[in-house]
Amino acid sequence: GRITVKTDTLDAFAARENLGALDFIKIDVQGAERLVFCGGRSPLERWRPAVYCGITAGAPPVLGETAQG
């Protein structure tokens, strides 16, 4: 079976919610870390929040990621 999960990028969320600051981000995405950082580039560069991120070796094949990204 499949489960559909609604997702958004950090860039889009920050713009839509008109964030004034971002101090801390916890990332737990089981192998999709690169996707999070790529989709959050603008707020990460702008506010330079503290980031707590567990790194999983290898993304699930469904994400279409490779070891090289």
N, CA, C and O atoms as a Tripos MOL2 file, in Angstrom:
@<TRIPOS>MOLECULE
protein
  276   275    69     0     0
PROTEIN
NO_CHARGES

@<TRIPOS>ATOM
      1 N           0.8130   -1.1870    0.0000 N.3       1 GLY1
      2 CA          0.0000    0.0000    0.0000 C.3       1 GLY1
      3 C           0.8590    1.2530    0.0000 C.2       1 GLY1
      4 O           2.0570    1.2150    0.2780 O.2       1 GLY1
      5 N           0.2210    2.3390   -0.3140 N.am      2 ARG2
      6 CA          0.8920    3.6360   -0.3250 C.3       2 ARG2
      7 C           0.1940    4.5870    0.6220 C.2       2 ARG2
      8 O          -1.0130    4.5030    0.8500 O.2       2 ARG2
      9 N           0.9700    5.4750    1.1540 N.am      3 ILE3
     10 CA          0.4450    6.5420    1.9920 C.3       3 ILE3
     11 C           0.8550    7.8620    1.3550 C.2       3 ILE3
     12 O           2.0270    8.0660    1.0370 O.2       3 ILE3
     13 N          -0.0950    8.7450    1.1720 N.am      4 THR4
     14 CA          0.2040   10.0640    0.6230 C.3       4 THR4
     15 C           0.3960   11.0430    1.7640 C.2       4 THR4
     16 O          -0.4320   11.1370    2.6700 O.2       4 THR4
     17 N           1.4950   11.7670    1.7050 N.am      5 VAL5
     18 CA          1.8180   12.7400    2.7370 C.3       5 VAL5
     19 C           2.0240   14.0940    2.0750 C.2       5 VAL5
     20 O           2.8070   14.2190    1.1330 O.2       5 VAL5
     21 N           1.3230   15.1030    2.5670 N.am      6 LYS6
     22 CA          1.4930   16.4490    2.0320 C.3       6 LYS6
     23 C           2.8280   17.0130    2.5110 C.2       6 LYS6
     24 O           3.1490   16.9480    3.6980 O.2       6 LYS6
     25 N           3.5900   17.5560    1.5930 N.am      7 THR7
     26 CA          4.8820   18.1400    1.9420 C.3       7 THR7
     27 C           4.9640   19.5650    1.4130 C.2       7 THR7
     28 O           4.1580   19.9880    0.5840 O.2       7 THR7
     29 N           5.9400   20.2800    1.9030 N.am      8 ASP8
     30 CA          6.1800   21.6460    1.4870 C.3       8 ASP8
     31 C           7.6650   21.9010    1.6610 C.2       8 ASP8
     32 O           8.3310   21.1840    2.4090 O.2       8 ASP8
     33 N           8.1920   22.9010    0.9910 N.am      9 THR9
     34 CA          9.5820   23.2650    1.2120 C.3       9 THR9
     35 C           9.6510   24.3070    2.3210 C.2       9 THR9
     36 O           8.6840   25.0250    2.5760 O.2       9 THR9
     37 N          10.7810   24.3780    2.9610 N.am     10 LEU10
     38 CA         10.9910   25.4000    3.9810 C.3      10 LEU10
     39 C          10.9330   26.7870    3.3430 C.2      10 LEU10
     40 O          10.4180   27.7260    3.9500 O.2      10 LEU10
     41 N          11.4580   26.9210    2.1250 N.am     11 ASP11
     42 CA         11.3880   28.2010    1.4070 C.3      11 ASP11
     43 C           9.9380   28.6550    1.2490 C.2      11 ASP11
     44 O           9.6080   29.8000    1.5590 O.2      11 ASP11
     45 N           9.0820   27.7670    0.7730 N.am     12 ALA12
     46 CA          7.6750   28.1150    0.5440 C.3      12 ALA12
     47 C           6.9530   28.3890    1.8540 C.2      12 ALA12
     48 O           6.1630   29.3290    1.9430 O.2      12 ALA12
     49 N           7.2180   27.5720    2.8770 N.am     13 PHE13
     50 CA          6.5710   27.7620    4.1720 C.3      13 PHE13
     51 C           6.9510   29.1130    4.7770 C.2      13 PHE13
     52 O           6.0850   29.8490    5.2500 O.2      13 PHE13
     53 N           8.2400   29.4360    4.7620 N.am     14 ALA14
     54 CA          8.7030   30.6980    5.3440 C.3      14 ALA14
     55 C           8.0840   31.8930    4.6230 C.2      14 ALA14
     56 O           7.7000   32.8740    5.2600 O.2      14 ALA14
     57 N           7.9890   31.8130    3.3030 N.am     15 ALA15
     58 CA          7.3870   32.9100    2.5360 C.3      15 ALA15
     59 C           5.8880   33.0170    2.8050 C.2      15 ALA15
     60 O           5.3730   34.1090    3.0430 O.2      15 ALA15
     61 N           5.1990   31.8940    2.7660 N.am     16 ARG16
     62 CA          3.7480   31.8980    2.9660 C.3      16 ARG16
     63 C           3.3650   32.3900    4.3590 C.2      16 ARG16
     64 O           2.3980   33.1360    4.5140 O.2      16 ARG16
     65 N           4.1240   31.9740    5.3700 N.am     17 GLU17
     66 CA          3.8300   32.3530    6.7530 C.3      17 GLU17
     67 C           4.4600   33.6950    7.1310 C.2      17 GLU17
     68 O           4.2820   34.1720    8.2520 O.2      17 GLU17
     69 N           5.1950   34.3010    6.1990 N.am     18 ASN18
     70 CA          5.8340   35.5980    6.4240 C.3      18 ASN18
     71 C           6.6770   35.5850    7.7070 C.2      18 ASN18
     72 O           6.5680   36.4790    8.5460 O.2      18 ASN18
     73 N           7.5160   34.5560    7.8380 N.am     19 LEU19
     74 CA          8.3490   34.4340    9.0320 C.3      19 LEU19
     75 C           9.2760   35.6330    9.1640 C.2      19 LEU19
     76 O           9.8360   36.1110    8.1780 O.2      19 LEU19
     77 N           9.4290   36.1070   10.3790 N.am     20 GLY20
     78 CA         10.3390   37.2180   10.6330 C.3      20 GLY20
     79 C          11.6930   36.7450   11.1180 C.2      20 GLY20
     80 O          12.6730   37.4890   11.0780 O.2      20 GLY20
     81 N          11.7440   35.4960   11.5810 N.am     21 ALA21
     82 CA         12.9960   34.9140   12.0640 C.3      21 ALA21
     83 C          12.8240   33.4030   12.1570 C.2      21 ALA21
     84 O          11.7080   32.8860   12.2050 O.2      21 ALA21
     85 N          13.9370   32.7260   12.1790 N.am     22 LEU22
     86 CA         13.9530   31.2780   12.3370 C.3      22 LEU22
     87 C          15.1930   30.9630   13.1630 C.2      22 LEU22
     88 O          16.3190   31.1600   12.7050 O.2      22 LEU22
     89 N          14.9810   30.4680   14.3920 N.am     23 ASP23
     90 CA         16.0920   30.2700   15.3140 C.3      23 ASP23
     91 C          16.6080   28.8450   15.3780 C.2      23 ASP23
     92 O          17.7970   28.6230   15.6050 O.2      23 ASP23
     93 N          15.7090   27.8620   15.1760 N.am     24 PHE24
     94 CA         16.0770   26.4650   15.3780 C.3      24 PHE24
     95 C          15.2460   25.5740   14.4650 C.2      24 PHE24
     96 O          14.0500   25.8040   14.2800 O.2      24 PHE24
     97 N          15.8860   24.5530   13.8930 N.am     25 ILE25
     98 CA         15.1890   23.5690   13.0720 C.3      25 ILE25
     99 C          15.6470   22.1800   13.4990 C.2      25 ILE25
    100 O          16.8450   21.9310   13.6340 O.2      25 ILE25
    101 N          14.6950   21.2780   13.7110 N.am     26 LYS26
    102 CA         15.0020   19.8670   13.9560 C.3      26 LYS26
    103 C          14.5710   19.1000   12.7080 C.2      26 LYS26
    104 O          13.4260   19.2000   12.2680 O.2      26 LYS26
    105 N          15.4920   18.3450   12.1550 N.am     27 ILE27
    106 CA         15.2290   17.6040   10.9280 C.3      27 ILE27
    107 C          15.3580   16.1080   11.2140 C.2      27 ILE27
    108 O          16.3990   15.6430   11.6790 O.2      27 ILE27
    109 N          14.2950   15.3680   10.9320 N.am     28 ASP28
    110 CA         14.2950   13.9090   11.0990 C.3      28 ASP28
    111 C          13.5150   13.3470    9.9180 C.2      28 ASP28
    112 O          12.3050   13.1360   10.0050 O.2      28 ASP28
    113 N          14.2130   13.1090    8.8180 N.am     29 VAL29
    114 CA         13.5380   12.7720    7.5580 C.3      29 VAL29
    115 C          14.0390   11.4720    6.9300 C.2      29 VAL29
    116 O          13.7900   11.2190    5.7520 O.2      29 VAL29
    117 N          14.7320   10.6600    7.6960 N.am     30 GLN30
    118 CA         15.1090    9.3120    7.2930 C.3      30 GLN30
    119 C          15.7050    9.1900    5.8890 C.2      30 GLN30
    120 O          15.2130    8.4200    5.0650 O.2      30 GLN30
    121 N          16.7470    9.9410    5.6300 N.am     31 GLY31
    122 CA         17.4400    9.8140    4.3550 C.3      31 GLY31
    123 C          17.1550   10.9200    3.3610 C.2      31 GLY31
    124 O          17.7840   10.9600    2.3040 O.2      31 GLY31
    125 N          16.2420   11.8070    3.6560 N.am     32 ALA32
    126 CA         15.8940   12.8960    2.7220 C.3      32 ALA32
    127 C          16.5040   14.2250    3.1610 C.2      32 ALA32
    128 O          15.9960   15.2860    2.7990 O.2      32 ALA32
    129 N          17.5770   14.1780    3.9290 N.am     33 GLU33
    130 CA         18.1860   15.3870    4.4670 C.3      33 GLU33
    131 C          18.5840   16.3790    3.3700 C.2      33 GLU33
    132 O          18.3540   17.5820    3.5020 O.2      33 GLU33
    133 N          19.1750   15.8760    2.3000 N.am     34 ARG34
    134 CA         19.6020   16.7570    1.2170 C.3      34 ARG34
    135 C          18.4160   17.5260    0.6280 C.2      34 ARG34
    136 O          18.5370   18.7040    0.2920 O.2      34 ARG34
    137 N          17.2810   16.8550    0.5060 N.am     35 LEU35
    138 CA         16.0880   17.5140   -0.0250 C.3      35 LEU35
    139 C          15.6340   18.6550    0.8880 C.2      35 LEU35
    140 O          15.2080   19.7050    0.4060 O.2      35 LEU35
    141 N          15.7250   18.4500    2.1950 N.am     36 VAL36
    142 CA         15.3420   19.5010    3.1430 C.3      36 VAL36
    143 C          16.2520   20.7160    2.9860 C.2      36 VAL36
    144 O          15.7770   21.8490    2.9010 O.2      36 VAL36
    145 N          17.5530   20.4780    2.9490 N.am     37 PHE37
    146 CA         18.4850   21.6020    2.8340 C.3      37 PHE37
    147 C          18.3490   22.3200    1.4940 C.2      37 PHE37
    148 O          18.4640   23.5440    1.4360 O.2      37 PHE37
    149 N          18.1110   21.5830    0.4360 N.am     38 CYS38
    150 CA         17.9240   22.2180   -0.8760 C.3      38 CYS38
    151 C          16.6340   23.0310   -0.9230 C.2      38 CYS38
    152 O          16.5900   24.0820   -1.5610 O.2      38 CYS38
    153 N          15.5910   22.5590   -0.2590 N.am     39 GLY39
    154 CA         14.3120   23.2570   -0.2670 C.3      39 GLY39
    155 C          14.1870   24.3240    0.8000 C.2      39 GLY39
    156 O          13.1310   24.9390    0.9480 O.2      39 GLY39
    157 N          15.2590   24.5490    1.5470 N.am     40 GLY40
    158 CA         15.2240   25.5600    2.5960 C.3      40 GLY40
    159 C          16.3630   26.5370    2.5180 C.2      40 GLY40
    160 O          16.6900   27.2130    3.4930 O.2      40 GLY40
    161 N          16.9530   26.6070    1.3770 N.am     41 ARG41
    162 CA         18.1620   27.4180    1.2060 C.3      41 ARG41
    163 C          17.9890   28.8800    1.6270 C.2      41 ARG41
    164 O          18.8300   29.4210    2.3440 O.2      41 ARG41
    165 N          16.9130   29.5130    1.1890 N.am     42 SER42
    166 CA         16.7220   30.9380    1.4650 C.3      42 SER42
    167 C          16.6210   31.2390    2.9630 C.2      42 SER42
    168 O          17.3710   32.0820    3.4550 O.2      42 SER42
    169 N          15.7190   30.5800    3.7080 N.am     43 PRO43
    170 CA         15.6500   30.8660    5.1470 C.3      43 PRO43
    171 C          16.9100   30.4420    5.8980 C.2      43 PRO43
    172 O          17.3020   31.1030    6.8590 O.2      43 PRO43
    173 N          17.5460   29.3580    5.4770 N.am     44 LEU44
    174 CA         18.7670   28.9170    6.1480 C.3      44 LEU44
    175 C          19.8820   29.9420    5.9750 C.2      44 LEU44
    176 O          20.6130   30.2280    6.9240 O.2      44 LEU44
    177 N          20.0180   30.4930    4.7790 N.am     45 GLU45
    178 CA         21.0490   31.5030    4.5390 C.3      45 GLU45
    179 C          20.6980   32.8300    5.2080 C.2      45 GLU45
    180 O          21.5750   33.5190    5.7290 O.2      45 GLU45
    181 N          19.4180   33.1820    5.1920 N.am     46 ARG46
    182 CA         18.9910   34.4670    5.7490 C.3      46 ARG46
    183 C          19.1230   34.5220    7.2730 C.2      46 ARG46
    184 O          19.6830   35.4770    7.8120 O.2      46 ARG46
    185 N          18.6070   33.4990    7.9690 N.am     47 TRP47
    186 CA         18.5570   33.5470    9.4280 C.3      47 TRP47
    187 C          19.6040   32.6870   10.1230 C.2      47 TRP47
    188 O          19.8200   32.8410   11.3250 O.2      47 TRP47
    189 N          20.2510   31.8000    9.4070 N.am     48 ARG48
    190 CA         21.2820   30.9170    9.9630 C.3      48 ARG48
    191 C          20.8660   30.2940   11.2990 C.2      48 ARG48
    192 O          21.5420   30.4710   12.3120 O.2      48 ARG48
    193 N          19.7410   29.5600   11.2900 N.am     49 PRO49
    194 CA         19.2700   28.9500   12.5390 C.3      49 PRO49
    195 C          20.1670   27.8050   12.9880 C.2      49 PRO49
    196 O          20.9090   27.2310   12.1910 O.2      49 PRO49
    197 N          20.0870   27.4820   14.2760 N.am     50 ALA50
    198 CA         20.7220   26.2580   14.7650 C.3      50 ALA50
    199 C          19.9500   25.0970   14.1530 C.2      50 ALA50
    200 O          18.7230   25.1390   14.0570 O.2      50 ALA50
    201 N          20.6780   24.0560   13.7380 N.am     51 VAL51
    202 CA         20.0390   22.9020   13.0940 C.3      51 VAL51
    203 C          20.4380   21.6330   13.8340 C.2      51 VAL51
    204 O          21.6220   21.3640   14.0300 O.2      51 VAL51
    205 N          19.4410   20.8590   14.2400 N.am     52 TYR52
    206 CA         19.6480   19.5420   14.8240 C.3      52 TYR52
    207 C          19.1770   18.5440   13.7830 C.2      52 TYR52
    208 O          17.9920   18.4930   13.4510 O.2      52 TYR52
    209 N          20.1130   17.7450   13.2660 N.am     53 CYS53
    210 CA         19.7690   16.8640   12.1510 C.3      53 CYS53
    211 C          20.4380   15.5160   12.3180 C.2      53 CYS53
    212 O          21.6650   15.4190   12.3640 O.2      53 CYS53
    213 N          19.6270   14.4780   12.4090 N.am     54 GLY54
    214 CA         20.1560   13.1290   12.3690 C.3      54 GLY54
    215 C          20.3840   12.7680   10.9030 C.2      54 GLY54
    216 O          19.5290   13.0380   10.0600 O.2      54 GLY54
    217 N          21.5000   12.1750   10.6000 N.am     55 ILE55
    218 CA         21.8220   11.8180    9.2170 C.3      55 ILE55
    219 C          21.6320   10.3150    9.0330 C.2      55 ILE55
    220 O          22.1840    9.5110    9.7840 O.2      55 ILE55
    221 N          20.8480    9.9520    8.0300 N.am     56 THR56
    222 CA         20.6180    8.5630    7.6920 C.3      56 THR56
    223 C          21.4420    8.2330    6.4520 C.2      56 THR56
    224 O          21.3970    8.9650    5.4630 O.2      56 THR56
    225 N          22.1770    7.1590    6.4980 N.am     57 ALA57
    226 CA         23.0150    6.7530    5.3720 C.3      57 ALA57
    227 C          22.1520    6.1770    4.2590 C.2      57 ALA57
    228 O          21.7060    5.0330    4.3380 O.2      57 ALA57
    229 N          21.9240    6.9630    3.2370 N.am     58 GLY58
    230 CA         21.1680    6.4930    2.0850 C.3      58 GLY58
    231 C          19.6880    6.7990    2.1750 C.2      58 GLY58
    232 O          19.0280    6.4920    3.1680 O.2      58 GLY58
    233 N          19.1870    7.4050    1.1290 N.am     59 ALA59
    234 CA         17.7660    7.7450    1.0630 C.3      59 ALA59
    235 C          16.9650    6.5480    0.5620 C.2      59 ALA59
    236 O          17.4780    5.7230   -0.1950 O.2      59 ALA59
    237 N          15.7190    6.4560    0.9810 N.am     60 PRO60
    238 CA         14.8710    5.4000    0.4250 C.3      60 PRO60
    239 C          14.7420    5.5600   -1.0860 C.2      60 PRO60
    240 O          14.6260    6.6880   -1.5660 O.2      60 PRO60
    241 N          14.7570    4.4690   -1.8500 N.am     61 PRO61
    242 CA         14.6950    4.5490   -3.3060 C.3      61 PRO61
    243 C          13.4890    5.3590   -3.8330 C.2      61 PRO61
    244 O          13.5710    5.9460   -4.9110 O.2      61 PRO61
    245 N          12.4070    5.3920   -3.1020 N.am     62 VAL62
    246 CA         11.2090    6.1140   -3.5580 C.3      62 VAL62
    247 C          11.4790    7.6090   -3.7190 C.2      62 VAL62
    248 O          10.7690    8.2860   -4.4630 O.2      62 VAL62
    249 N          12.4980    8.1320   -3.0300 N.am     63 LEU63
    250 CA         12.8190    9.5550   -3.1310 C.3      63 LEU63
    251 C          13.5820    9.9000   -4.3970 C.2      63 LEU63
    252 O          13.6770   11.0710   -4.7640 O.2      63 LEU63
    253 N          14.1240    8.8970   -5.0640 N.am     64 GLY64
    254 CA         14.8920    9.1550   -6.2780 C.3      64 GLY64
    255 C          16.2650    9.7480   -6.0100 C.2      64 GLY64
    256 O          16.8930   10.2960   -6.9160 O.2      64 GLY64
    257 N          16.7330    9.6450   -4.7830 N.am     65 GLU65
    258 CA         18.0400   10.1630   -4.4100 C.3      65 GLU65
    259 C          19.1030    9.0790   -4.5930 C.2      65 GLU65
    260 O          18.8020    7.8860   -4.5490 O.2      65 GLU65
    261 N          20.3240    9.5010   -4.7930 N.am     66 THR66
    262 CA         21.4420    8.5670   -4.8590 C.3      66 THR66
    263 C          22.4700    8.9960   -3.8150 C.2      66 THR66
    264 O          22.3300   10.0480   -3.1920 O.2      66 THR66
    265 N          23.4880    8.1860   -3.6330 N.am     67 ALA67
    266 CA         24.5330    8.5310   -2.6630 C.3      67 ALA67
    267 C          25.2160    9.8420   -3.0490 C.2      67 ALA67
    268 O          25.6880   10.5710   -2.1760 O.2      67 ALA67
    269 N          25.2750   10.1460   -4.3310 N.am     68 GLN68
    270 CA         25.8940   11.3840   -4.7840 C.3      68 GLN68
    271 C          24.9310   12.5590   -4.7250 C.2      68 GLN68
    272 O          25.3630   13.7050   -4.8430 O.2      68 GLN68
    273 N          23.6170   12.3040   -4.5410 N.am     69 GLY69
    274 CA         22.6290   13.3590   -4.4850 C.3      69 GLY69
    275 C          22.2680   13.7660   -5.8490 C.2      69 GLY69
    276 O          21.4380   14.6570   -6.0280 O.2      69 GLY69
@<TRIPOS>BOND
     1     1     2 1
     2     2     3 1
     3     3     4 2
     4     3     5 am
     5     5     6 1
     6     6     7 1
     7     7     8 2
     8     7     9 am
     9     9    10 1
    10    10    11 1
    11    11    12 2
    12    11    13 am
    13    13    14 1
    14    14    15 1
    15    15    16 2
    16    15    17 am
    17    17    18 1
    18    18    19 1
    19    19    20 2
    20    19    21 am
    21    21    22 1
    22    22    23 1
    23    23    24 2
    24    23    25 am
    25    25    26 1
    26    26    27 1
    27    27    28 2
    28    27    29 am
    29    29    30 1
    30    30    31 1
    31    31    32 2
    32    31    33 am
    33    33    34 1
    34    34    35 1
    35    35    36 2
    36    35    37 am
    37    37    38 1
    38    38    39 1
    39    39    40 2
    40    39    41 am
    41    41    42 1
    42    42    43 1
    43    43    44 2
    44    43    45 am
    45    45    46 1
    46    46    47 1
    47    47    48 2
    48    47    49 am
    49    49    50 1
    50    50    51 1
    51    51    52 2
    52    51    53 am
    53    53    54 1
    54    54    55 1
    55    55    56 2
    56    55    57 am
    57    57    58 1
    58    58    59 1
    59    59    60 2
    60    59    61 am
    61    61    62 1
    62    62    63 1
    63    63    64 2
    64    63    65 am
    65    65    66 1
    66    66    67 1
    67    67    68 2
    68    67    69 am
    69    69    70 1
    70    70    71 1
    71    71    72 2
    72    71    73 am
    73    73    74 1
    74    74    75 1
    75    75    76 2
    76    75    77 am
    77    77    78 1
    78    78    79 1
    79    79    80 2
    80    79    81 am
    81    81    82 1
    82    82    83 1
    83    83    84 2
    84    83    85 am
    85    85    86 1
    86    86    87 1
    87    87    88 2
    88    87    89 am
    89    89    90 1
    90    90    91 1
    91    91    92 2
    92    91    93 am
    93    93    94 1
    94    94    95 1
    95    95    96 2
    96    95    97 am
    97    97    98 1
    98    98    99 1
    99    99   100 2
   100    99   101 am
   101   101   102 1
   102   102   103 1
   103   103   104 2
   104   103   105 am
   105   105   106 1
   106   106   107 1
   107   107   108 2
   108   107   109 am
   109   109   110 1
   110   110   111 1
   111   111   112 2
   112   111   113 am
   113   113   114 1
   114   114   115 1
   115   115   116 2
   116   115   117 am
   117   117   118 1
   118   118   119 1
   119   119   120 2
   120   119   121 am
   121   121   122 1
   122   122   123 1
   123   123   124 2
   124   123   125 am
   125   125   126 1
   126   126   127 1
   127   127   128 2
   128   127   129 am
   129   129   130 1
   130   130   131 1
   131   131   132 2
   132   131   133 am
   133   133   134 1
   134   134   135 1
   135   135   136 2
   136   135   137 am
   137   137   138 1
   138   138   139 1
   139   139   140 2
   140   139   141 am
   141   141   142 1
   142   142   143 1
   143   143   144 2
   144   143   145 am
   145   145   146 1
   146   146   147 1
   147   147   148 2
   148   147   149 am
   149   149   150 1
   150   150   151 1
   151   151   152 2
   152   151   153 am
   153   153   154 1
   154   154   155 1
   155   155   156 2
   156   155   157 am
   157   157   158 1
   158   158   159 1
   159   159   160 2
   160   159   161 am
   161   161   162 1
   162   162   163 1
   163   163   164 2
   164   163   165 am
   165   165   166 1
   166   166   167 1
   167   167   168 2
   168   167   169 am
   169   169   170 1
   170   170   171 1
   171   171   172 2
   172   171   173 am
   173   173   174 1
   174   174   175 1
   175   175   176 2
   176   175   177 am
   177   177   178 1
   178   178   179 1
   179   179   180 2
   180   179   181 am
   181   181   182 1
   182   182   183 1
   183   183   184 2
   184   183   185 am
   185   185   186 1
   186   186   187 1
   187   187   188 2
   188   187   189 am
   189   189   190 1
   190   190   191 1
   191   191   192 2
   192   191   193 am
   193   193   194 1
   194   194   195 1
   195   195   196 2
   196   195   197 am
   197   197   198 1
   198   198   199 1
   199   199   200 2
   200   199   201 am
   201   201   202 1
   202   202   203 1
   203   203   204 2
   204   203   205 am
   205   205   206 1
   206   206   207 1
   207   207   208 2
   208   207   209 am
   209   209   210 1
   210   210   211 1
   211   211   212 2
   212   211   213 am
   213   213   214 1
   214   214   215 1
   215   215   216 2
   216   215   217 am
   217   217   218 1
   218   218   219 1
   219   219   220 2
   220   219   221 am
   221   221   222 1
   222   222   223 1
   223   223   224 2
   224   223   225 am
   225   225   226 1
   226   226   227 1
   227   227   228 2
   228   227   229 am
   229   229   230 1
   230   230   231 1
   231   231   232 2
   232   231   233 am
   233   233   234 1
   234   234   235 1
   235   235   236 2
   236   235   237 am
   237   237   238 1
   238   238   239 1
   239   239   240 2
   240   239   241 am
   241   241   242 1
   242   242   243 1
   243   243   244 2
   244   243   245 am
   245   245   246 1
   246   246   247 1
   247   247   248 2
   248   247   249 am
   249   249   250 1
   250   250   251 1
   251   251   252 2
   252   251   253 am
   253   253   254 1
   254   254   255 1
   255   255   256 2
   256   255   257 am
   257   257   258 1
   258   258   259 1
   259   259   260 2
   260   259   261 am
   261   261   262 1
   262   262   263 1
   263   263   264 2
   264   263   265 am
   265   265   266 1
   266   266   267 1
   267   267   268 2
   268   267   269 am
   269   269   270 1
   270   270   271 1
   271   271   272 2
   272   271   273 am
   273   273   274 1
   274   274   275 1
   275   275   276 2
@<TRIPOS>SUBSTRUCTURE
     1 GLY1         2 RESIDUE 1 A GLY
     2 ARG2         6 RESIDUE 1 A ARG
     3 ILE3        10 RESIDUE 1 A ILE
     4 THR4        14 RESIDUE 1 A THR
     5 VAL5        18 RESIDUE 1 A VAL
     6 LYS6        22 RESIDUE 1 A LYS
     7 THR7        26 RESIDUE 1 A THR
     8 ASP8        30 RESIDUE 1 A ASP
     9 THR9        34 RESIDUE 1 A THR
    10 LEU10       38 RESIDUE 1 A LEU
    11 ASP11       42 RESIDUE 1 A ASP
    12 ALA12       46 RESIDUE 1 A ALA
    13 PHE13       50 RESIDUE 1 A PHE
    14 ALA14       54 RESIDUE 1 A ALA
    15 ALA15       58 RESIDUE 1 A ALA
    16 ARG16       62 RESIDUE 1 A ARG
    17 GLU17       66 RESIDUE 1 A GLU
    18 ASN18       70 RESIDUE 1 A ASN
    19 LEU19       74 RESIDUE 1 A LEU
    20 GLY20       78 RESIDUE 1 A GLY
    21 ALA21       82 RESIDUE 1 A ALA
    22 LEU22       86 RESIDUE 1 A LEU
    23 ASP23       90 RESIDUE 1 A ASP
    24 PHE24       94 RESIDUE 1 A PHE
    25 ILE25       98 RESIDUE 1 A ILE
    26 LYS26      102 RESIDUE 1 A LYS
    27 ILE27      106 RESIDUE 1 A ILE
    28 ASP28      110 RESIDUE 1 A ASP
    29 VAL29      114 RESIDUE 1 A VAL
    30 GLN30      118 RESIDUE 1 A GLN
    31 GLY31      122 RESIDUE 1 A GLY
    32 ALA32      126 RESIDUE 1 A ALA
    33 GLU33      130 RESIDUE 1 A GLU
    34 ARG34      134 RESIDUE 1 A ARG
    35 LEU35      138 RESIDUE 1 A LEU
    36 VAL36      142 RESIDUE 1 A VAL
    37 PHE37      146 RESIDUE 1 A PHE
    38 CYS38      150 RESIDUE 1 A CYS
    39 GLY39      154 RESIDUE 1 A GLY
    40 GLY40      158 RESIDUE 1 A GLY
    41 ARG41      162 RESIDUE 1 A ARG
    42 SER42      166 RESIDUE 1 A SER
    43 PRO43      170 RESIDUE 1 A PRO
    44 LEU44      174 RESIDUE 1 A LEU
    45 GLU45      178 RESIDUE 1 A GLU
    46 ARG46      182 RESIDUE 1 A ARG
    47 TRP47      186 RESIDUE 1 A TRP
    48 ARG48      190 RESIDUE 1 A ARG
    49 PRO49      194 RESIDUE 1 A PRO
    50 ALA50      198 RESIDUE 1 A ALA
    51 VAL51      202 RESIDUE 1 A VAL
    52 TYR52      206 RESIDUE 1 A TYR
    53 CYS53      210 RESIDUE 1 A CYS
    54 GLY54      214 RESIDUE 1 A GLY
    55 ILE55      218 RESIDUE 1 A ILE
    56 THR56      222 RESIDUE 1 A THR
    57 ALA57      226 RESIDUE 1 A ALA
    58 GLY58      230 RESIDUE 1 A GLY
    59 ALA59      234 RESIDUE 1 A ALA
    60 PRO60      238 RESIDUE 1 A PRO
    61 PRO61      242 RESIDUE 1 A PRO
    62 VAL62      246 RESIDUE 1 A VAL
    63 LEU63      250 RESIDUE 1 A LEU
    64 GLY64      254 RESIDUE 1 A GLY
    65 GLU65      258 RESIDUE 1 A GLU
    66 THR66      262 RESIDUE 1 A THR
    67 ALA67      266 RESIDUE 1 A ALA
    68 GLN68      270 RESIDUE 1 A GLN
    69 GLY69      274 RESIDUE 1 A GLY
